[in-house]
Amino acid sequence: MSAPSHQGPDSTTLRQAATRLARRLQESGFEAYFAGGCIRDTLLGREPKDFDIATSAQPREVRSLFPNSGMVGAHFGVVLVHEPEGDFEIATFRTDGVYLDGRRPKDVRFSSASEDAWRRDFTINGLFQDPVSGEVIDFVGGRADLSAHLIRAIGQPGERFREDHLRMLRALRFASDLGFEIEPLTLAAIKQEVASIHHISAERVRDEFERILLNPRRLRGFDLLVGTGLLSEILPEVIDLCWCEPHGAAAGVDVFARCRRMLELLPAEVSLPLVLAVLLKDVAKPVIAMRGPSGELFFPNAAREGARMTGEILRRLKFPNDVIAATVEAVAMQPAFHEVRGMRIAELKRFMARPTFPDELELHRVDCLASGSSLVTHEFLLNSLRSFGAGPIIPPRLLTGKDLLDRGWTSGPHLKVLLDAVQDEQLEGRLATPGEALEWVLGRFTPQ
C-alpha cells in the first residue's frame, strides 16, 4: 500500500511512481500488475488513495531490484519499497493456506496471478491491471459486478467469511461507501456468520465500524449493520432502543427510529464523537424507563446514566480516551440545552466556550428535528454566538493571581473565587480593562 508522506502526492503522482516500479519488474522478466482497490476505484472514476503491486517475483528478487526496500510481511511475501513519492507494497502472487484464527492463514504458497485473485475477498477487489499497457485482467468476474453495482464474495461466501471474519464488516463498508447492493448469497452468508465477529479483536472491529460511521453514506451502513445482525453483536444496546416506546414530543416515533433519523440528518462530514453521541444519547432509556401513576413513560437521570453507559460501551470497543471523553460529555450535557435561555451571560459564555460545544449543538439540532421539537434554543445559541463577536468567547483574564498577591492577598481557594468573580464581571461586559478590574476588587474586598 502506498503511504503518501505529510501532505501527500496526488493520485496521478502516485500512479506514475507505482508504474515505474512495475515497469522495472516487467523489464526484469516478471509479471507485475496493480492489484485490488486502486483498479476498482479507477474503473469507478474515483481517485485511488494508494497503489499496490502484485508480482510473480519472489521477495528476495524484489529486494534485489529495489535496495531501498524492507520486508513488512515476510510470511506473506510482502516487500515495502521506499520511494520519494511514498512507500509502496509489492506482494508476490500467493495462495493462502488454512485459516486457524479467523484472521490470517497459517501459511502461504507462492503461486500465479489467477490463484492470487481467487484467494481475495470480493470480486471487485480481485482485479489486476497491467500499469504499462492499461489492460485489466479479471479472473473472478469483478468487472461485471462493478457494472452491476454488486458486492460479491469470491468463491464460496461462507468460506471467505470463516477465513477472515472481519470481511463481513468490510462488505458492509464497501456497500455503503460505493452505494452497491450485497449479492444475495454473500448477504445470506454474513447473516449466518455474524456471531463469529466476536472472534475478532475489538480494535479491528472498531476500526471498520468507525469507517462506516464516518462515511457520508453512514445511514446506508447503519441499515446494513442492523439488517445483517452485526449491530446486535457489536452494539446490542442500540438495538435495544427498538423496545423503548414513543414518549413526549417524539410520540409516534420510537427511540430507535429517532436515533436512525438523527443519523440521516447529520451533515456529510462529522467528528467521531458526534456520530457516536447520536447513536448512544438515549442508550440508557430502555434500562431506566419507568411508568408514572397514569401510565406515562419517564426516564429519571437519563443523561447521567446514558453518559455512564456510553463510557463503558466505548471502552469495551477500545475507542481512544479522547474520543470517549468527548462523547461522554456530549451525552451528559444535553439536558443543559433546556436551561441555556435562563443562564447569566457569564455562565452561557462558559458553557459555549467548551471545546465539545460545537458537536453538542449539532447533536441538539438533529435531536430536535428528529423528534419534532422546536429549534428555538438552537436559534438562541446561534444568535448568542453572533452577538459575542468574532473574538474568543472567553478572553484573557483582566487580573491574575500574581496581580492580587502583589497587593497583599495570600494564596488559597479564596483567591480563585475572587478571580472568578472578576471574570464574571468581565464576561458580563461590566469590566473592560485591568484598571477597571482592580478598582472593582479594591472597592469591594479587603486583602486576606
Secondary structure as a PSIPRED ss2 file (coil, helix, strand):
# PSIPRED VFORMAT (PSIPRED V4.0)

   1 M C   1.000  0.000  0.000
   2 S C   1.000  0.000  0.000
   3 A E   0.000  0.000  1.000
   4 P C   1.000  0.000  0.000
   5 S C   1.000  0.000  0.000
   6 H C   1.000  0.000  0.000
   7 Q C   1.000  0.000  0.000
   8 G C   1.000  0.000  0.000
   9 P C   1.000  0.000  0.000
  10 D C   1.000  0.000  0.000
  11 S H   0.000  1.000  0.000
  12 T H   0.000  1.000  0.000
  13 T H   0.000  1.000  0.000
  14 L H   0.000  1.000  0.000
  15 R H   0.000  1.000  0.000
  16 Q H   0.000  1.000  0.000
  17 A H   0.000  1.000  0.000
  18 A H   0.000  1.000  0.000
  19 T H   0.000  1.000  0.000
  20 R H   0.000  1.000  0.000
  21 L H   0.000  1.000  0.000
  22 A H   0.000  1.000  0.000
  23 R H   0.000  1.000  0.000
  24 R H   0.000  1.000  0.000
  25 L H   0.000  1.000  0.000
  26 Q H   0.000  1.000  0.000
  27 E H   0.000  1.000  0.000
  28 S C   1.000  0.000  0.000
  29 G C   1.000  0.000  0.000
  30 F C   1.000  0.000  0.000
  31 E C   1.000  0.000  0.000
  32 A E   0.000  0.000  1.000
  33 Y E   0.000  0.000  1.000
  34 F E   0.000  0.000  1.000
  35 A E   0.000  0.000  1.000
  36 G C   1.000  0.000  0.000
  37 G H   0.000  1.000  0.000
  38 C H   0.000  1.000  0.000
  39 I H   0.000  1.000  0.000
  40 R H   0.000  1.000  0.000
  41 D H   0.000  1.000  0.000
  42 T H   0.000  1.000  0.000
  43 L H   0.000  1.000  0.000
  44 L C   1.000  0.000  0.000
  45 G C   1.000  0.000  0.000
  46 R C   1.000  0.000  0.000
  47 E C   1.000  0.000  0.000
  48 P C   1.000  0.000  0.000
  49 K C   1.000  0.000  0.000
  50 D C   1.000  0.000  0.000
  51 F C   1.000  0.000  0.000
  52 D E   0.000  0.000  1.000
  53 I E   0.000  0.000  1.000
  54 A E   0.000  0.000  1.000
  55 T E   0.000  0.000  1.000
  56 S C   1.000  0.000  0.000
  57 A C   1.000  0.000  0.000
  58 Q C   1.000  0.000  0.000
  59 P H   0.000  1.000  0.000
  60 R H   0.000  1.000  0.000
  61 E H   0.000  1.000  0.000
  62 V H   0.000  1.000  0.000
  63 R H   0.000  1.000  0.000
  64 S H   0.000  1.000  0.000
  65 L H   0.000  1.000  0.000
  66 F C   1.000  0.000  0.000
  67 P C   1.000  0.000  0.000
  68 N C   1.000  0.000  0.000
  69 S E   0.000  0.000  1.000
  70 G E   0.000  0.000  1.000
  71 M E   0.000  0.000  1.000
  72 V E   0.000  0.000  1.000
  73 G E   0.000  0.000  1.000
  74 A H   0.000  1.000  0.000
  75 H H   0.000  1.000  0.000
  76 F H   0.000  1.000  0.000
  77 G C   1.000  0.000  0.000
  78 V E   0.000  0.000  1.000
  79 V E   0.000  0.000  1.000
  80 L E   0.000  0.000  1.000
  81 V E   0.000  0.000  1.000
  82 H E   0.000  0.000  1.000
  83 E E   0.000  0.000  1.000
  84 P C   1.000  0.000  0.000
  85 E C   1.000  0.000  0.000
  86 G E   0.000  0.000  1.000
  87 D E   0.000  0.000  1.000
  88 F E   0.000  0.000  1.000
  89 E E   0.000  0.000  1.000
  90 I E   0.000  0.000  1.000
  91 A E   0.000  0.000  1.000
  92 T E   0.000  0.000  1.000
  93 F C   1.000  0.000  0.000
  94 R E   0.000  0.000  1.000
  95 T E   0.000  0.000  1.000
  96 D E   0.000  0.000  1.000
  97 G C   1.000  0.000  0.000
  98 V C   1.000  0.000  0.000
  99 Y E   0.000  0.000  1.000
 100 L C   1.000  0.000  0.000
 101 D C   1.000  0.000  0.000
 102 G C   1.000  0.000  0.000
 103 R C   1.000  0.000  0.000
 104 R C   1.000  0.000  0.000
 105 P E   0.000  0.000  1.000
 106 K C   1.000  0.000  0.000
 107 D C   1.000  0.000  0.000
 108 V E   0.000  0.000  1.000
 109 R E   0.000  0.000  1.000
 110 F E   0.000  0.000  1.000
 111 S C   1.000  0.000  0.000
 112 S C   1.000  0.000  0.000
 113 A H   0.000  1.000  0.000
 114 S H   0.000  1.000  0.000
 115 E H   0.000  1.000  0.000
 116 D H   0.000  1.000  0.000
 117 A H   0.000  1.000  0.000
 118 W H   0.000  1.000  0.000
 119 R C   1.000  0.000  0.000
 120 R C   1.000  0.000  0.000
 121 D C   1.000  0.000  0.000
 122 F E   0.000  0.000  1.000
 123 T H   0.000  1.000  0.000
 124 I H   0.000  1.000  0.000
 125 N H   0.000  1.000  0.000
 126 G C   1.000  0.000  0.000
 127 L E   0.000  0.000  1.000
 128 F E   0.000  0.000  1.000
 129 Q E   0.000  0.000  1.000
 130 D C   1.000  0.000  0.000
 131 P C   1.000  0.000  0.000
 132 V C   1.000  0.000  0.000
 133 S C   1.000  0.000  0.000
 134 G C   1.000  0.000  0.000
 135 E C   1.000  0.000  0.000
 136 V E   0.000  0.000  1.000
 137 I E   0.000  0.000  1.000
 138 D E   0.000  0.000  1.000
 139 F C   1.000  0.000  0.000
 140 V C   1.000  0.000  0.000
 141 G C   1.000  0.000  0.000
 142 G H   0.000  1.000  0.000
 143 R H   0.000  1.000  0.000
 144 A H   0.000  1.000  0.000
 145 D H   0.000  1.000  0.000
 146 L H   0.000  1.000  0.000
 147 S H   0.000  1.000  0.000
 148 A H   0.000  1.000  0.000
 149 H C   1.000  0.000  0.000
 150 L E   0.000  0.000  1.000
 151 I E   0.000  0.000  1.000
 152 R C   1.000  0.000  0.000
 153 A E   0.000  0.000  1.000
 154 I C   1.000  0.000  0.000
 155 G C   1.000  0.000  0.000
 156 Q C   1.000  0.000  0.000
 157 P H   0.000  1.000  0.000
 158 G H   0.000  1.000  0.000
 159 E H   0.000  1.000  0.000
 160 R H   0.000  1.000  0.000
 161 F H   0.000  1.000  0.000
 162 R H   0.000  1.000  0.000
 163 E H   0.000  1.000  0.000
 164 D C   1.000  0.000  0.000
 165 H C   1.000  0.000  0.000
 166 L C   1.000  0.000  0.000
 167 R H   0.000  1.000  0.000
 168 M H   0.000  1.000  0.000
 169 L H   0.000  1.000  0.000
 170 R H   0.000  1.000  0.000
 171 A H   0.000  1.000  0.000
 172 L H   0.000  1.000  0.000
 173 R H   0.000  1.000  0.000
 174 F H   0.000  1.000  0.000
 175 A H   0.000  1.000  0.000
 176 S H   0.000  1.000  0.000
 177 D H   0.000  1.000  0.000
 178 L H   0.000  1.000  0.000
 179 G C   1.000  0.000  0.000
 180 F C   1.000  0.000  0.000
 181 E E   0.000  0.000  1.000
 182 I E   0.000  0.000  1.000
 183 E C   1.000  0.000  0.000
 184 P H   0.000  1.000  0.000
 185 L H   0.000  1.000  0.000
 186 T H   0.000  1.000  0.000
 187 L H   0.000  1.000  0.000
 188 A H   0.000  1.000  0.000
 189 A H   0.000  1.000  0.000
 190 I H   0.000  1.000  0.000
 191 K H   0.000  1.000  0.000
 192 Q H   0.000  1.000  0.000
 193 E H   0.000  1.000  0.000
 194 V H   0.000  1.000  0.000
 195 A H   0.000  1.000  0.000
 196 S H   0.000  1.000  0.000
 197 I H   0.000  1.000  0.000
 198 H H   0.000  1.000  0.000
 199 H H   0.000  1.000  0.000
 200 I C   1.000  0.000  0.000
 201 S C   1.000  0.000  0.000
 202 A H   0.000  1.000  0.000
 203 E H   0.000  1.000  0.000
 204 R H   0.000  1.000  0.000
 205 V H   0.000  1.000  0.000
 206 R H   0.000  1.000  0.000
 207 D H   0.000  1.000  0.000
 208 E H   0.000  1.000  0.000
 209 F H   0.000  1.000  0.000
 210 E H   0.000  1.000  0.000
 211 R H   0.000  1.000  0.000
 212 I H   0.000  1.000  0.000
 213 L H   0.000  1.000  0.000
 214 L H   0.000  1.000  0.000
 215 N C   1.000  0.000  0.000
 216 P C   1.000  0.000  0.000
 217 R C   1.000  0.000  0.000
 218 R H   0.000  1.000  0.000
 219 L H   0.000  1.000  0.000
 220 R H   0.000  1.000  0.000
 221 G H   0.000  1.000  0.000
 222 F H   0.000  1.000  0.000
 223 D H   0.000  1.000  0.000
 224 L H   0.000  1.000  0.000
 225 L H   0.000  1.000  0.000
 226 V H   0.000  1.000  0.000
 227 G H   0.000  1.000  0.000
 228 T H   0.000  1.000  0.000
 229 G C   1.000  0.000  0.000
 230 L H   0.000  1.000  0.000
 231 L H   0.000  1.000  0.000
 232 S H   0.000  1.000  0.000
 233 E H   0.000  1.000  0.000
 234 I H   0.000  1.000  0.000
 235 L C   1.000  0.000  0.000
 236 P H   0.000  1.000  0.000
 237 E H   0.000  1.000  0.000
 238 V H   0.000  1.000  0.000
 239 I H   0.000  1.000  0.000
 240 D H   0.000  1.000  0.000
 241 L H   0.000  1.000  0.000
 242 C H   0.000  1.000  0.000
 243 W H   0.000  1.000  0.000
 244 C C   1.000  0.000  0.000
 245 E C   1.000  0.000  0.000
 246 P C   1.000  0.000  0.000
 247 H C   1.000  0.000  0.000
 248 G H   0.000  1.000  0.000
 249 A H   0.000  1.000  0.000
 250 A H   0.000  1.000  0.000
 251 A C   1.000  0.000  0.000
 252 G C   1.000  0.000  0.000
 253 V C   1.000  0.000  0.000
 254 D C   1.000  0.000  0.000
 255 V H   0.000  1.000  0.000
 256 F H   0.000  1.000  0.000
 257 A H   0.000  1.000  0.000
 258 R H   0.000  1.000  0.000
 259 C H   0.000  1.000  0.000
 260 R H   0.000  1.000  0.000
 261 R H   0.000  1.000  0.000
 262 M H   0.000  1.000  0.000
 263 L H   0.000  1.000  0.000
 264 E H   0.000  1.000  0.000
 265 L H   0.000  1.000  0.000
 266 L C   1.000  0.000  0.000
 267 P C   1.000  0.000  0.000
 268 A C   1.000  0.000  0.000
 269 E C   1.000  0.000  0.000
 270 V C   1.000  0.000  0.000
 271 S C   1.000  0.000  0.000
 272 L H   0.000  1.000  0.000
 273 P H   0.000  1.000  0.000
 274 L H   0.000  1.000  0.000
 275 V H   0.000  1.000  0.000
 276 L H   0.000  1.000  0.000
 277 A H   0.000  1.000  0.000
 278 V H   0.000  1.000  0.000
 279 L H   0.000  1.000  0.000
 280 L H   0.000  1.000  0.000
 281 K C   1.000  0.000  0.000
 282 D C   1.000  0.000  0.000
 283 V C   1.000  0.000  0.000
 284 A C   1.000  0.000  0.000
 285 K H   0.000  1.000  0.000
 286 P H   0.000  1.000  0.000
 287 V H   0.000  1.000  0.000
 288 I H   0.000  1.000  0.000
 289 A C   1.000  0.000  0.000
 290 M E   0.000  0.000  1.000
 291 R E   0.000  0.000  1.000
 292 G C   1.000  0.000  0.000
 293 P C   1.000  0.000  0.000
 294 S C   1.000  0.000  0.000
 295 G C   1.000  0.000  0.000
 296 E C   1.000  0.000  0.000
 297 L E   0.000  0.000  1.000
 298 F E   0.000  0.000  1.000
 299 F C   1.000  0.000  0.000
 300 P C   1.000  0.000  0.000
 301 N C   1.000  0.000  0.000
 302 A H   0.000  1.000  0.000
 303 A H   0.000  1.000  0.000
 304 R H   0.000  1.000  0.000
 305 E H   0.000  1.000  0.000
 306 G H   0.000  1.000  0.000
 307 A H   0.000  1.000  0.000
 308 R H   0.000  1.000  0.000
 309 M H   0.000  1.000  0.000
 310 T H   0.000  1.000  0.000
 311 G H   0.000  1.000  0.000
 312 E H   0.000  1.000  0.000
 313 I H   0.000  1.000  0.000
 314 L H   0.000  1.000  0.000
 315 R H   0.000  1.000  0.000
 316 R H   0.000  1.000  0.000
 317 L C   1.000  0.000  0.000
 318 K C   1.000  0.000  0.000
 319 F C   1.000  0.000  0.000
 320 P C   1.000  0.000  0.000
 321 N H   0.000  1.000  0.000
 322 D H   0.000  1.000  0.000
 323 V H   0.000  1.000  0.000
 324 I H   0.000  1.000  0.000
 325 A H   0.000  1.000  0.000
 326 A H   0.000  1.000  0.000
 327 T H   0.000  1.000  0.000
 328 V H   0.000  1.000  0.000
 329 E H   0.000  1.000  0.000
 330 A H   0.000  1.000  0.000
 331 V H   0.000  1.000  0.000
 332 A H   0.000  1.000  0.000
 333 M C   1.000  0.000  0.000
 334 Q H   0.000  1.000  0.000
 335 P H   0.000  1.000  0.000
 336 A H   0.000  1.000  0.000
 337 F H   0.000  1.000  0.000
 338 H H   0.000  1.000  0.000
 339 E C   1.000  0.000  0.000
 340 V H   0.000  1.000  0.000
 341 R H   0.000  1.000  0.000
 342 G H   0.000  1.000  0.000
 343 M C   1.000  0.000  0.000
 344 R C   1.000  0.000  0.000
 345 I H   0.000  1.000  0.000
 346 A H   0.000  1.000  0.000
 347 E H   0.000  1.000  0.000
 348 L H   0.000  1.000  0.000
 349 K H   0.000  1.000  0.000
 350 R H   0.000  1.000  0.000
 351 F H   0.000  1.000  0.000
 352 M H   0.000  1.000  0.000
 353 A H   0.000  1.000  0.000
 354 R C   1.000  0.000  0.000
 355 P C   1.000  0.000  0.000
 356 T C   1.000  0.000  0.000
 357 F H   0.000  1.000  0.000
 358 P H   0.000  1.000  0.000
 359 D H   0.000  1.000  0.000
 360 E H   0.000  1.000  0.000
 361 L H   0.000  1.000  0.000
 362 E H   0.000  1.000  0.000
 363 L H   0.000  1.000  0.000
 364 H H   0.000  1.000  0.000
 365 R H   0.000  1.000  0.000
 366 V H   0.000  1.000  0.000
 367 D H   0.000  1.000  0.000
 368 C H   0.000  1.000  0.000
 369 L H   0.000  1.000  0.000
 370 A H   0.000  1.000  0.000
 371 S H   0.000  1.000  0.000
 372 G C   1.000  0.000  0.000
 373 S C   1.000  0.000  0.000
 374 S C   1.000  0.000  0.000
 375 L C   1.000  0.000  0.000
 376 V H   0.000  1.000  0.000
 377 T H   0.000  1.000  0.000
 378 H H   0.000  1.000  0.000
 379 E H   0.000  1.000  0.000
 380 F H   0.000  1.000  0.000
 381 L H   0.000  1.000  0.000
 382 L H   0.000  1.000  0.000
 383 N H   0.000  1.000  0.000
 384 S H   0.000  1.000  0.000
 385 L H   0.000  1.000  0.000
 386 R H   0.000  1.000  0.000
 387 S H   0.000  1.000  0.000
 388 F H   0.000  1.000  0.000
 389 G C   1.000  0.000  0.000
 390 A C   1.000  0.000  0.000
 391 G C   1.000  0.000  0.000
 392 P C   1.000  0.000  0.000
 393 I C   1.000  0.000  0.000
 394 I C   1.000  0.000  0.000
 395 P C   1.000  0.000  0.000
 396 P C   1.000  0.000  0.000
 397 R C   1.000  0.000  0.000
 398 L C   1.000  0.000  0.000
 399 L C   1.000  0.000  0.000
 400 T C   1.000  0.000  0.000
 401 G H   0.000  1.000  0.000
 402 K H   0.000  1.000  0.000
 403 D H   0.000  1.000  0.000
 404 L H   0.000  1.000  0.000
 405 L H   0.000  1.000  0.000
 406 D C   1.000  0.000  0.000
 407 R C   1.000  0.000  0.000
 408 G C   1.000  0.000  0.000
 409 W C   1.000  0.000  0.000
 410 T C   1.000  0.000  0.000
 411 S C   1.000  0.000  0.000
 412 G C   1.000  0.000  0.000
 413 P H   0.000  1.000  0.000
 414 H H   0.000  1.000  0.000
 415 L H   0.000  1.000  0.000
 416 K H   0.000  1.000  0.000
 417 V H   0.000  1.000  0.000
 418 L H   0.000  1.000  0.000
 419 L H   0.000  1.000  0.000
 420 D H   0.000  1.000  0.000
 421 A H   0.000  1.000  0.000
 422 V H   0.000  1.000  0.000
 423 Q H   0.000  1.000  0.000
 424 D H   0.000  1.000  0.000
 425 E H   0.000  1.000  0.000
 426 Q H   0.000  1.000  0.000
 427 L H   0.000  1.000  0.000
 428 E C   1.000  0.000  0.000
 429 G C   1.000  0.000  0.000
 430 R C   1.000  0.000  0.000
 431 L C   1.000  0.000  0.000
 432 A C   1.000  0.000  0.000
 433 T C   1.000  0.000  0.000
 434 P H   0.000  1.000  0.000
 435 G H   0.000  1.000  0.000
 436 E H   0.000  1.000  0.000
 437 A H   0.000  1.000  0.000
 438 L H   0.000  1.000  0.000
 439 E H   0.000  1.000  0.000
 440 W H   0.000  1.000  0.000
 441 V H   0.000  1.000  0.000
 442 L H   0.000  1.000  0.000
 443 G C   1.000  0.000  0.000
 444 R C   1.000  0.000  0.000
 445 F C   1.000  0.000  0.000
 446 T C   1.000  0.000  0.000
 447 P C   1.000  0.000  0.000
 448 Q C   1.000  0.000  0.000
